[in-house]
Amino acid sequence: MQDYPWWTDVQRELAKDAQKFTDEVLIPIGEKAVIKKEYPWEGVKAIAKKGWLGATIPSKYGGKQEEWGVTGACIVTEEASRAGAISAALSTALIGATHQILHDGTEEQKQRWLPKLATGELLGCITMTEPYVGSDIAAIETTGRREGNYYIVNGIKRFQTNAAAADLYMTYVKTSEDQDDRKKYRHLTGMILEKGMPGFSVERVNDWAGSEGMYNCYLRFDDVKVPIENVIGKEGEGWKVMMSGLNIERALGGASPLGLMRESIRYTKQHLERRVQSGRPTGTIATNHSKLADMYAKYQLCRLLVYYCAYCADLNREVPIEAALAKLYASEVALEVALDGIQCMGGNGLMKIYPVERYMRDAKLNQIAAGTSEVLRLLIYRMGSRVLAEDLKPHVRAFDEELGCPLPVGTPPAPKAPANERDVLKVLAEEYRINPGLSMTIEDMKIYLQCSDEDLMNYIQALEEKKLCQTWRNSRGQVELVRATLEGIKEANPPEYYKHIPSWVFPDDVF
C-alpha cells in the first residue's frame, strides 16, 4: 500500500502489516465465504485479534486511537475491502455504536462497552433506515415512550448491515410528537439496544446485490424495554448524536471502494499482460493502455481524497465536505473502474471465477449505503456554498470605454445616495450593459446605492409599477432579483449609450 508524507511511522507499519495479513489470511477466508454465501465469522474473528476493531477507540479503553486514528481505520478498511464482506463487518463495527459511545456516551457507558468493542467481544451495528424512511431520516417512525426507568420501543428498521451478527445496536427513535421539537430536530433520541432484549428480533434477512454473506436485515421492536442507562446523550439529542457520526462513516465509506479498485486493476493488468489475441497480448493495444491509465488515475485521486479527509479528522477538524466528497467520488468511480476492468477482461470479466464482476456489484451498493450519491451532492452543494461564500462572490465589473467591454474593477466604487427612482433605474440599466441577461440581487444594487432597505424597496416598487423593472420574489414574497425591463433600458439612456461595434466589423455591414 502506498503511504503519504503525513502518515506516522506507526501508520506506515500498520499499512504494511494490513496488506500482508489481507493477502495471506483475509482474502482466502473472504473468497470462500463469498462462494459459500456465509457470514465471514472466521475473518471477523481474525481482524478482531489484530486489534483493527479498536482503531478509533482510545488506549484507556483498550483501543489504538492515539496510534492509528481515523487514518488507521481507513487503512484497515481499504485492505479488508479486498476480501469480500469482511470489510462491511469491519466498517460497520467501527462506526456502529463505537463512535456514538465515544463521542456522546457517559464515562460509565464507555467503560461498559468500549473495551469489549475494541477486542471484538462485542460487535456494533447502526440502525437508522426504516421501511418508509430513507434519506429523510428525520422522519423516523419508530417510537420510544418513557415509562419510569425504561423506554418502550416499537417500530421496524431495515437495511441494517451487520445486523443479526451484532451485539449492540445504535438505534434512533422518535421520543416527541411536538411540532416545535420536530422543527428544531429535538424529537429523536439515540440509544443502545442489545441482542437478547425481549421483543427485539430479526424480521427478515435481505438477499441483495453484492456483499455476499453479509447480513442485511429488517429489525423489529415490539414493546422492547430499554433501560435509561442505554440512552446515548440526552433525550431529544438523537439528531445531534446521529450527525456527529456521519463524517467518520462517510470517510470509511470512501475507504472501502479503494480496495475494490485495487483488485479490479490487479486482475485487469494480469489479463492484459497474459491474454493473447491476433498474435499479441491485449495489453499492447493502445485503447487498453488508456483504460488502465484511467483506472490508475481514478484510484489515486480517490486515495488522496480519503486520506486527506482522514488526516483532517485526526487533527480534530470538522470534515463534512471532505467526507462527503471522499465517499461520493470513491463510490462513483469504483463502479467505473470495475466496469472498465470487466471490459478489458472480456468474457472472463463476467465469470464468477474472477471477483471483478462482484466488485462491480459491491461498488454499486456503495453508491447507496451510508448516504446516496444524490444526498451527498445536495450536502456538498449546501456546505460548499457556505464554506466558499466569500471566495465565490462575483467580481464587481464596470464598462471600459476604451476597450468597449466590461472588466473587473478590483475595488468597488463608492456607493451614492439615490435622489429618486431614476437613479436606481440607471444602476439596473448599467447592469444590462455589463452583464446582459442577468438580474441583480439586492446586495448587488447596494454596492452602488447608499440607502436603507426600505427606501430601496420603495424605489423598486415605483419602477415596477411603471413597468420599468421586473422582480423575482421567493416563496416568502421577498424580492431577491431585479432587472430593468426593455422599456426601462430605453428610459434610462439613449440608444448610443449601449452601442459598441468592434473595429473588425465592416462599417457598411452595420445599420
Secondary structure in CASP SS format (residue, H / E / C, confidence):
PFRMAT SS
TARGET T0000
AUTHOR 0000-0000-0000
METHOD secondary structure of the structure
MODEL  1
M C 1.00
Q C 1.00
D C 1.00
Y C 1.00
P C 1.00
W C 1.00
W C 1.00
T C 1.00
D H 1.00
V H 1.00
Q H 1.00
R H 1.00
E H 1.00
L H 1.00
A H 1.00
K H 1.00
D H 1.00
A H 1.00
Q H 1.00
K H 1.00
F H 1.00
T H 1.00
D H 1.00
E H 1.00
V H 1.00
L H 1.00
I H 1.00
P H 1.00
I H 1.00
G H 1.00
E H 1.00
K H 1.00
A H 1.00
V H 1.00
I H 1.00
K H 1.00
K C 1.00
E C 1.00
Y C 1.00
P C 1.00
W H 1.00
E H 1.00
G H 1.00
V H 1.00
K H 1.00
A H 1.00
I H 1.00
A H 1.00
K H 1.00
K H 1.00
G C 1.00
W H 1.00
L H 1.00
G H 1.00
A C 1.00
T C 1.00
I C 1.00
P C 1.00
S H 1.00
K H 1.00
Y H 1.00
G C 1.00
G C 1.00
K C 1.00
Q C 1.00
E C 1.00
E C 1.00
W C 1.00
G H 1.00
V H 1.00
T H 1.00
G H 1.00
A H 1.00
C H 1.00
I H 1.00
V H 1.00
T H 1.00
E H 1.00
E H 1.00
A H 1.00
S H 1.00
R H 1.00
A H 1.00
G C 1.00
A C 1.00
I H 1.00
S H 1.00
A H 1.00
A H 1.00
L H 1.00
S H 1.00
T H 1.00
A H 1.00
L H 1.00
I H 1.00
G C 1.00
A C 1.00
T H 1.00
H H 1.00
Q H 1.00
I H 1.00
L H 1.00
H H 1.00
D H 1.00
G C 1.00
T C 1.00
E H 1.00
E H 1.00
Q H 1.00
K H 1.00
Q H 1.00
R H 1.00
W H 1.00
L H 1.00
P H 1.00
K H 1.00
L H 1.00
A H 1.00
T H 1.00
G C 1.00
E C 1.00
L C 1.00
L C 1.00
G E 1.00
C E 1.00
I E 1.00
T E 1.00
M C 1.00
T C 1.00
E E 1.00
P C 1.00
Y C 1.00
V E 1.00
G C 1.00
S C 1.00
D C 1.00
I H 1.00
A H 1.00
A H 1.00
I C 1.00
E C 1.00
T C 1.00
T E 1.00
G E 1.00
R E 1.00
R E 1.00
E E 1.00
G C 1.00
N C 1.00
Y E 1.00
Y E 1.00
I E 1.00
V E 1.00
N E 1.00
G E 1.00
I E 1.00
K E 1.00
R E 1.00
F E 1.00
Q E 1.00
T E 1.00
N C 1.00
A C 1.00
A C 1.00
A C 1.00
A C 1.00
D C 1.00
L E 1.00
Y E 1.00
M E 1.00
T E 1.00
Y E 1.00
V E 1.00
K E 1.00
T C 1.00
S C 1.00
E C 1.00
D C 1.00
Q H 1.00
D H 1.00
D H 1.00
R H 1.00
K H 1.00
K C 1.00
Y C 1.00
R C 1.00
H C 1.00
L E 1.00
T E 1.00
G E 1.00
M E 1.00
I E 1.00
L E 1.00
E E 1.00
K C 1.00
G C 1.00
M C 1.00
P C 1.00
G C 1.00
F E 1.00
S E 1.00
V E 1.00
E E 1.00
R E 1.00
V E 1.00
N C 1.00
D C 1.00
W C 1.00
A C 1.00
G C 1.00
S C 1.00
E C 1.00
G C 1.00
M C 1.00
Y C 1.00
N E 1.00
C E 1.00
Y E 1.00
L E 1.00
R E 1.00
F E 1.00
D E 1.00
D E 1.00
V E 1.00
K E 1.00
V E 1.00
P E 1.00
I H 1.00
E H 1.00
N H 1.00
V E 1.00
I E 1.00
G C 1.00
K C 1.00
E C 1.00
G C 1.00
E C 1.00
G H 1.00
W H 1.00
K H 1.00
V H 1.00
M H 1.00
M H 1.00
S H 1.00
G H 1.00
L H 1.00
N H 1.00
I H 1.00
E H 1.00
R H 1.00
A H 1.00
L H 1.00
G H 1.00
G H 1.00
A H 1.00
S H 1.00
P H 1.00
L H 1.00
G H 1.00
L H 1.00
M H 1.00
R H 1.00
E H 1.00
S H 1.00
I H 1.00
R H 1.00
Y H 1.00
T H 1.00
K H 1.00
Q H 1.00
H H 1.00
L H 1.00
E H 1.00
R H 1.00
R C 1.00
V E 1.00
Q E 1.00
S C 1.00
G C 1.00
R E 1.00
P E 1.00
T H 1.00
G H 1.00
T H 1.00
I C 1.00
A H 1.00
T H 1.00
N H 1.00
H H 1.00
S H 1.00
K H 1.00
L H 1.00
A H 1.00
D H 1.00
M H 1.00
Y H 1.00
A H 1.00
K H 1.00
Y H 1.00
Q H 1.00
L H 1.00
C H 1.00
R H 1.00
L H 1.00
L H 1.00
V H 1.00
Y H 1.00
Y H 1.00
C H 1.00
A H 1.00
Y H 1.00
C H 1.00
A H 1.00
D H 1.00
L C 1.00
N C 1.00
R C 1.00
E C 1.00
V C 1.00
P H 1.00
I H 1.00
E H 1.00
A H 1.00
A H 1.00
L H 1.00
A H 1.00
K H 1.00
L H 1.00
Y H 1.00
A H 1.00
S H 1.00
E H 1.00
V H 1.00
A H 1.00
L H 1.00
E H 1.00
V H 1.00
A H 1.00
L H 1.00
D H 1.00
G H 1.00
I H 1.00
Q H 1.00
C H 1.00
M H 1.00
G H 1.00
G H 1.00
N H 1.00
G H 1.00
L H 1.00
M C 1.00
K C 1.00
I C 1.00
Y C 1.00
P C 1.00
V H 1.00
E H 1.00
R H 1.00
Y H 1.00
M H 1.00
R H 1.00
D H 1.00
A H 1.00
K H 1.00
L H 1.00
N H 1.00
Q C 1.00
I C 1.00
A C 1.00
A C 1.00
G C 1.00
T C 1.00
S H 1.00
E H 1.00
V H 1.00
L H 1.00
R H 1.00
L H 1.00
L H 1.00
I H 1.00
Y H 1.00
R H 1.00
M H 1.00
G H 1.00
S H 1.00
R H 1.00
V H 1.00
L C 1.00
A C 1.00
E C 1.00
D C 1.00
L C 1.00
K C 1.00
P C 1.00
H C 1.00
V C 1.00
R E 1.00
A E 1.00
F E 1.00
D E 1.00
E C 1.00
E C 1.00
L C 1.00
G C 1.00
C E 1.00
P E 1.00
L E 1.00
P E 1.00
V C 1.00
G C 1.00
T C 1.00
P C 1.00
P C 1.00
A C 1.00
P C 1.00
K E 1.00
A C 1.00
P C 1.00
A C 1.00
N C 1.00
E H 1.00
R H 1.00
D H 1.00
V H 1.00
L H 1.00
K H 1.00
V H 1.00
L H 1.00
A H 1.00
E H 1.00
E H 1.00
Y H 1.00
R H 1.00
I H 1.00
N C 1.00
P C 1.00
G C 1.00
L C 1.00
S C 1.00
M E 1.00
T E 1.00
I H 1.00
E H 1.00
D H 1.00
M H 1.00
K H 1.00
I C 1.00
Y C 1.00
L E 1.00
Q C 1.00
C C 1.00
S C 1.00
D H 1.00
E H 1.00
D H 1.00
L H 1.00
M H 1.00
N H 1.00
Y H 1.00
I H 1.00
Q H 1.00
A H 1.00
L H 1.00
E H 1.00
E H 1.00
K C 1.00
K C 1.00
L C 1.00
C E 1.00
Q E 1.00
T E 1.00
W E 1.00
R E 1.00
N C 1.00
S C 1.00
R C 1.00
G C 1.00
Q C 1.00
V E 1.00
E E 1.00
L E 1.00
V E 1.00
R E 1.00
A E 1.00
T C 1.00
L H 1.00
E H 1.00
G H 1.00
I H 1.00
K H 1.00
E H 1.00
A H 1.00
N C 1.00
P C 1.00
P H 1.00
E H 1.00
Y H 1.00
Y H 1.00
K C 1.00
H C 1.00
I C 1.00
P C 1.00
S C 1.00
W C 1.00
V C 1.00
F C 1.00
P H 1.00
D H 1.00
D H 1.00
V C 1.00
F C 1.00
END
